[in-house]
Amino acid sequence: MNGGKSKRGKRKPAEEDDDDDGAAEEEATNDDDHHDHDDDYDHHSSPKRSKKKGANKKAAVASSPMKDRHLNPTGKPAEAGIIDSVYVENFMCHRKLTVNLCRNVNFIHGQNGSGKSAILAAIQVCLGAGARRTHRARNLKDLVRKEAGADCSGAKLRVTLLNKGADGYLPDVYGDTITVERVISLRSGGFNGYKLLDVNGKERSRSKKDLDAMLDQLNIQVENPVAVLDQEEAKKFLTGKAEDKYDFFTKATELERLDRCYASIYDNIAEQQQTQDRARENIGGSIENTKRLRKEWEQFQELDKLEVEAQELRANYGWALHSEFVGNLNQEMKKSQKFAKSLEKHRTGLITAEQSLNVSDDDEIRLKNQLAELTEEASKAAEARTQLQNELKDCLLPIKQKEREREVLHRELTQAKKAHKRAVHRLDQARKQILESQGNAAEEERVRTRKIAQTEHDLAAAKERVDPLKEDISKHLRAYQDIAPSMDQSKETREGTERQVRAVQNKLRAMQQESGEGKQALAVFGSKCKALYEAVQKAAKANKFKGPIAGPVGMYVKVVNGKEKYAEIAETAIGPGALDRFIVTNQADLTFMNRLRKDVGCGPRDCSLYRISPKSTKDKYNVPAPPAGVETVTSVLSVENAMAFNFLVDHCGIDTSALTDSKDISEQALLVTDGNGKKSIRGGKVRKVFFLPDGDRWEAKLGDLMMVGNDRKMKQTIGVDRSAAIESTKHEVQALQKELDRNMKEEKGIKDASNKAKVAWNRVAKENQKLTGTIKKMQEMLDELKAEAETSEEVPTIDTSEYDNDITEAESSVENLKKQEADIVEEIHSLQPGVKEQKKQMDEITARGEKILDDIDKVDAQLADIVQGQTRRQEQVDKVRAKVAQIEEATVQQEDTVKEIKGKVAGALDGARRLQFAYNREAKMFELKKKNGGDVPPGEEVDLEPTEADLDEIETVEPGKDSQHFKTKVKNREKKIEQEKQRRNISESDPAVARDKYFRAKKDLDSKMEQINAIERNCKALGKDLRSRKDRWRDFRRHIAEMTNLGFDEFLNKKGSAGEVEFDHENKRLDLIVQKDNTDEHSQTKDVKALSGGERSFATLSLLLAIGESLETPFRVMDEFDVFLDPVARKIAMKTLVEVAKEMDHRQFIFITPQDCSSLRTDPKLRIFKMKNPGRTNTVGGAQQQTLNFSN
């Protein structure tokens, strides 16, 4: 039966078997003559564009998003989901029928009415489709075989599926096959449903849910027209319009179903957003009502608060009294210390005076001997001093002698200089006389002589200027060198100050940027914030607002200095869409702000508005301090604007959001677990706990711990509060700038002095250089003149050699005297060290002598005191003793005073501690009542009376003001309490009722806010997921369309044609472009109607096959796919179908046709089933359908 072959070209219809009508005949054909005609199609060359499309198809398959989604892997026969056999009983025209199918290609053919389509209908109904889907009946009972008669209980269908491999459905339960049995009962009370049987035929389930799970696992789609194409769908597809083909395409690829699903999701999102908007609009009244009820309840808490404040003032009064007593005690203690020191001093004096009364003769002798020793020592010191004085005189004698010699030489030098000057003068007179005596006869000699005289005179004057110039050079050089270090130091100081100024300026700019100063920082909160802020400021100046307005909120928010590490997590806790909001207080301003938002181009989510109560515009809400060990958003951020602060409290809950460094730290500090395992947050005020490093958080709801991850990257747009540091840094910059100005002024003064000294030094140096050159030139001129005078003709002259000799002798004498003076000065310097040493010894012996004389005076005074007698010493002792007694009495009195004050201090300390204990008790009770709705939780009660241990644990408090101040405060507060009590007595409100109303309203408001937030989170998540799914859906549609286009052209090439599928997704059209001859572009047509019926049917069939390539269903069934094909086209189509199906050996194909299949040859991959011809009768009603019996 499986794979059996008959002789070529012959068919063997089996005779009907009474025992088993379901045995099917399988027939294979091996007629080579049927394939000889295919050569005409095989030798056609494909056009170039087809080759290109083949390459494109490989690339598209390689990059396909569905390339790894094959149920059965390619390259080997299918193992799961294919149909192994079909069995029907009393179904349509069949009494009993069994069809065992091949794993790959199956053809079922026969005449009309032979029951071919009944096999398709059985597959559909058995695998979950309804009766209408078969297009054969309106209900399943109509499909029961009519000829079975009234005794027929119903129909039974079985489809056996392979269940092997990794993709099998529960292989441990069902084994290698799964049989789906569908029973259609005609009798009431009979079973009518599905059964799932394992490989042994044992029933495993009757659940439709299990059937659906199995079909889903094996990807069987019996309602997909491409997977199961019945006659009606085939006719509709073959004759349909472009729009019908596009609908068929989207339905077959399930794109239509996904699109409807996405539309439903979008409608759901829109509906939820509308619900959220309505909830936000309606929640305003609840917020106002909650605030009103909270205020009413808080008024009843004011009395308790006043009592706590009064108790605090009483405690401060007690501490002030204690502090005053301590101050008095300290003063009296200081007096006691003074008395003790004075008493000690006088007692010591008394002991000394009493000891002086007992001085014996031995003391007098001792003092006299000591006086003698000191006198002798003083004499020796005087002799040594005298000797040193003489030695010093001897040392000074040579120096004084040399100084006298120096004075004599100085006088001689002065005389020598005068003599030199007189000799020069005499020479000048002599030469003048020579010139006058020679007359015109010796004019040339006179001129020469005059020149020599003038040159010698000028040379002498120039030489006299040399020494003063050298002294000036040295003086100015020393001055310049002395200034140079100061100039370098001033420059270094100035540069250091400049570096400090630049560093502090950079620091200031960094702090200003970090603090977010300036309008440019508004851009971080939103692209429209700056424009809207400027429009608001302009409108505010024009008085267009009826109430106060604030915004954006982020402009008023700064990070507290030192808490920068919590900046990002604090902003995460605030949440998105809060920092760019603007706040108004009335409807008119809200309307006007919406108009401004529209003017600057704000979108729906840009710079949203928030309306706050006018009562919340002046004062910030009182929020509790953060719990120990953690921070809250209110402690990390400082908000300078009351409206912004109150908005963040109301809208973002910044007072209930705790911030910690890690999850472990947060749980240690805040998580509480009671005896029943229920979890809560310590303190009662905190609702959410955020922790670093990623901004995740946890909450405690209904006794359970709920963790919420943060999938958004944390960021910081809030600046750091650096206002105090910025102001301090600005003052620092100003001070450094002043210091820099002063340094620059000092540097300029030093530089000017240095330049002045340098200029003076250069000027004198140049003058000296010039003078040296002048002297050199004059000396050369003088030598030339004298040489010329010696070589010239002699004329009667007066001899001046005597005068020249006088000048030479005078100059020699001056030089010798200068040398002698320098030698004397050197000798004086060489004698100085000895004189200094003698003077040092002289000073030492003088100091020693003075000390000895001082000791002599002391001993002499003691000796005189002893000599004066006992009377005076006795009087002194009596006087000192009386003073000691007086001081002792005063000391005793002072000790009594100190003891008394200590008692008062102890009493004041005990009273202050008791008052402090009472205050601590009242404050704790007040906080417990405030946090727990006016009640003290069980186990939290506080003792009314303190124990000694409780009092000892209370530390001393410094009140800072005197007791009178706190006494007055206590009286005023008690008076106010009495007034409040009187006012409360006439009130008709009940505190318990007000508290209950407030908590009910708050609980209702929290519930509504949580619902709104949940809707918002859900909408965002759905929107994000929908966009992602829609993008993938477009990618799938593009890929499937591309693969369909490539497959369409590939199938047409097998007939020698070419084609293209043109998708218009916008207008939902699918048009075919067909080129009859793939070598002739002129044969191309876009009008499919211009093709013949066979060509049109083949093109449509190619499209159907191309679409089917995108499916992953394990089997495909096609009924009457070739009804409109001409014989040639049908032969090509059949051959193409077989080739394609065999290439896809991991899929199963079932083709149903009324046409002859003798052109095909059976093989292990191909099986052909021929249905028995229907029996004909001449009875009324025409031909009757008969069940065929197939056999091998």
Secondary structure, DSSP 8 states (H G I E B T S, - for coil): --S----TT--------SS-TT---B-----GGGGGGGHHHHT----HHHHHHHHHHHHHHHT-TTTT--SS-TTS---EEEEEEEEEEEETTEEEEEEE--SSEEEEE--TTSSHHHHHHHHHHHTT--TGGGTS-SSGGGGB-GGG-TT--EEEEEEEEEE-STT-SSHHHHTTEEEEEEEEE-STTS--EEEEE-TTS-EEE--HHHHHHHHHHHT--TT-TTTEE-HHHHHHHHH--HHHHHHHHHHHTTHHHHHHHHHHHHHHHHHHHHHHHHHHHHHHHHHHHHHHHHHHHHHHHHHHHHHHHHHHHHHHHHHHHHHHHHHHHHHHHHHHHHHHHHHHHHHHHHHHHHHHTT--HHHHHHHHHHHHHHHHHHHHHHHHHHHHHHHHHHHHHHHHHHHHHHHHHHHHHHHHHHHHHHHHHHHHHHHHHHHHHHGGGGHHHHHHHHHHHHHHHHHHHHHHHHHHHHHHHHHHHHHHHHHHHHHHHHHHHHHHHHHHHHHHHHHHHHHHHHHT-SGGGGGGG-TTHHHHHHHHHHHHHTT--SS--B--GGGGEEE-TT-GGGHHHHHHHH-TTSTT-EEESSHHHHHHHHHHHHHTT--TTSS-EEE--GGGSSS--------TT-EEHHHHEEE--HHHHHHIIIII-TTSEEEESSHHHHHHHHEEE-TTS-EEETTS---EEEETTTTEEEEEETTEEEEE---S-----SEE--HHHHHHHHHHHHHHHHHHHHHHHHHHHHHHHHHHHHHHHHHHHHHHHHHHHHHHHHHHHHHHHHHHHHHS--------HHHHHHHHHHHHHHHHHHHHHHHHHHHHHHHHHHHHHHHHHHHHHHHHHHHHHHHHHHHHHHHHHHHH-HHHHHHHHHHHHHHHHHHHHHHHHHHHHHHHHHHHHHHHHHHHHHHHHHHHHHHHHHHHHHHTTT---TT----SS--HHHHHHS-----SS-HHHHHHHHHHHHHHHHHHHHHHHT----HHHHHHHHHHHHHHHHHHHHHHHHHHHHHHHHHHHHHHHHHHHHHHHHHHHHHHHHHHHHHHHTTT-EEEEEEETTTTEEEEEEESSTT-GGGEES-GGGS-HHHHHHHHHHHHHHHHTT---SEEEEESTTTT--HHHHHHHHHHHHHHHHH-TTSEEEEEESS--TT---BTTEEEEE--------STT-----------
